[in-house]
């Protein structure tokens, strides 16, 4: 690996360790030869997200859109050419080539990032799925070739788990997303429980909001349950990482319950003790799989 490509992978790793602490922890459970490629996927996703959601940025919405479109076009052209001079793109192009990851996944991801610049709410769950497919499901689809698999059904399971991760984040981050002018929970589903955007904007927990959150939490758990069989289709050395990620990411909804659903005044986060317990067990499983 030449120095510039190595620097690109290291920058992706830095972004992962800095911004994706739970994701980074799970990545450490993978064999060392798989980790850089997972970092590359995270670095690509994080860099695009920073362009869109940097709250401290002085850019106007149009300037953000132009910046995202310019960077996106460059990276997609680099993927087509099979080489890049971009500090993130180098690692991404190398990873995509090594594992024959379809370029459409990156197109779909960037489409969802563009949606964040203009779409402030979603009427139905089906509407939301267009966004979630690009922002989360394709991440799972990109990961499978790196993790290794024995059955094509691993891809459908990965898609469902990625969606579950994203929906769990939406539940936790309702207040933060309101700060950005967005509501990701489908408005029609909120309305079933007597909740509208104005009620969320008041940021006062009500029985109606609690009921709506319970409905969304049930969906996360259902998707997680449906995805679990897919883990058995992955390489044995990769399974502990994904099991840990599943428990920690989907476990966000457990923490929402633990704070009494008060997402407006408290941030639901996985305790250090739970992280340590999950990571410790997964580490033992990872070592055992490598020995075998």
N, C-alpha and C positions, 0 to 999 in steps of 0.2 A: 504494500500500500504506500503510495507516494505521500509526501508530507502534506500537501494541500487536501487530499482526500481524507487523510487521518485527522487533520484539523477540523474538517467538516463533521466527521463522526463525533469528535470530541465536543464540538459545539452543540450537536444534537443531544449528546449525553448530558451536557451542562443544563440545557433547557429542561430536560426530563427530571434531573435531580432537583432543580430549583423550583419548578412549577407543578410537577406531577409526583408528589412524594409517595402517595400510595401506589401509583403506577410504577414508579421507580423501584420501590421496595419489591413489588411482585417481579419486576424484570430481573432483579438480582437472583431470583430462584432458578432462572434459566441457565443452561450451560453457557460458559463464557463465549463460545463461538456463535451464539445466537443473539446475544445482547446488543451488539452495535447496530444490528439491522432494526431491532425494535426501537432503539433510540432514534434512528433515522426517521422512522414513521412518526414518532412523537414530535421530533423537532420540526418536521414539515407542518404538522397539524398545529402545533403551538405557535409557530411563527406567523402563520396565517391568522390565527385567532388573535394574536397581539395587534396585528394591523387593524382588525375590526373592533376590538374591545378595550383598547388601551384608554382607560378613563382619564389618564393624565395628559393624553395627547391634545395638542392644540389644533389638530387637523379638523376641518369641517367634514361633514358626512360625504360630500362630493370628493373631497381630497382623499378621504379614506378609501372610497370606492375606486378612485383612480389609482391609488397606491396598490390596492389589492389586485386590481385587474392587471396592472403592469407586471407585478411580481408573479402572479398566476400564469400569465401568458408566457413569461420567460421560462418558468419551471416546466410548463407543459411542452413548450418547444424543446427544452433540454431533454425531457423524457423521450420525445420522438426521435431526437438526434442521437441519444445514447451517451451524451456527455454534458457537463455543466461547469460553469465557472462561478456559480452562486455558492455562497458559504454554507447554505443549507441544501441546495439542490444537488451538490456533488454527492453527498451521502445518499440522498433519496434516489437519484438516478442509478447509482451503483447497486443499491438494494433492489430496486425494481427489476434491474437486469438480471441479477443473480437468481432471483426467485420467480421470474416471469410473472410479476404482479400486473394484472391488466391496468392500463393507463386510465381507463374509464373510471376506476375507483377514485383516482385523484381529481378527475374532472367533476365527479359527483360531490366530492368533499368541498371543493372550491365553490361549486354552485350553492351549497348550503351556507358557506361563509358570506357569499354575496347576498343571500336572502336576509341575513342578519342586519344588513345595512338598510333594508327597506321594509321588511315585514315585522310588525310589532305584535301580532297576535295570530292565533289559528282558531278557526271556528270549530273544526271537527278533528277527531283523532286521525282520520285519513289525511286531512290537510297537513297535520303535524308530521305524519310519517314521511312526507316528501323531504322535509328538513332533516328529520332524524336519520333517514336512510343515508344521506350524504355525510352528516356530521358524526355518526356513530356506527351504523351498521357496516359501512364500508371499511372502517378501521378493523373490525373483526375479520372481514373478508381478506384484507391485506395481511393480517397476522398469520392466518392459517398456513400459507406456504412456508413461512419462516419457522413456525412451530413444528411443522411436519405432521402428516396425517396419513391414515390408512383407508379412509372412507370419505367419499364426497359429501356425506351427510354432515361432516364437520363444518362445512361452510354455512349451512342453514342454522346450525346451532350457534355458531359464532356471530351470525347476524342478530339473532334473538338476544344473545347476551350483551352485545354492543348496545342494542336498543334499551335493554333493561338498565345498563349503566347510565345512559343519557337521561332516561326518565327519572331515575333516582336523584340525579343532579338537579333536574328541574324542580322536583319536590322540595329539596333542601334549599334551593337558591331563589325561591319566589321573590323574596324581598330584594335581593341583589339584582335580579333581572328587572324588577320594577324600576330600580335606579337607572337602568339602561333603556327604559321605555318599552320593555317587552313583557309579554305574558305568554309562557309556553304551554301552560295547562289549557287544553281545549275548552273554548268558551261554552260550547253546547253542553259538554259534560259538567262543567261548573254550574251551569244553569239548572241542571237536574237536581242540584242540592240547594238551589236558591242563592247561588254565589254569582256575582258579576265583577267586572273589573273595578268598578268604583268601590266595592266592598274590600277587595284586595288592596286598593290604594290607601284605604284608611288604616291598614296594617294593624287591625285589631282582631284577635282570634275570636271566632264565633263558632257555635255548634255546627253551623252550615259549612264553614270552611273546614272544620275537623272532619266532617262526613265526606267532603269532596277529596280531602287528602287521603283518607282511608281507602277510597275507591281507587285512587291512583297508585297507592302502595300495593294494593292487591294485584294490580296489573304487573308491577315490577316483579313481584314474587312469582306470578304465573309464568312470565317470560324466563325468569331465572330457572324455574323448575323444568321448563321445556328444553332449556339449553344444556342441562347437565349431562344428558346422555352423549352429547357431542364431545365432551371432554375425553371420553373413552376412545374416541377415534383419533386423538392426537398422539404424537410420539410420547412414550412413557416419560421421557425426561422433561417434557413440556407441561405435563398434566398438573404437577404441584403448583406451578406458577399461575395457571388459569383458575384452579380451584381457589387459591388464595385471593386472586383478584376478584373472583365472583363473590366470595364471602365479604370482602372488605368494601367493594363498591356497592353491591346490592345491600350490604349491611347498613348503608347510609339510612335506609328507611327504618331500620331498627332504632337508630339513634334519633330520628324524627319522633318516633313513638316515645322514646325515653325522655325527651324534653317536653312531653305533653302536646306535641304538634305545634308548639309556639315558634314557628319559623320566622316570625317577625322580630323577636327580641333575643333569640338565641340561635347559634349556628350549630347544627347537628354535625358532629364529627366523631370519627371512630377513636375510642380511647387508646392510649399508648399500651395499656394492658391487653386489649383485644388484638391490636396490631401484633404485639409480641407473641401472643398465644398462637395466632393464625400463622405468622411467619415462622415461628419455631417448629410447628408441626409440618408445615410445607417444606421447610429446609430438610428435616429428617427424611421426608418422602422423596425429595429431590436427590439427596445423597444415596438413598437406597436404590432409586431407579438408575442412577449412574453406575453404581457398583454392579448391578445386575446386567 
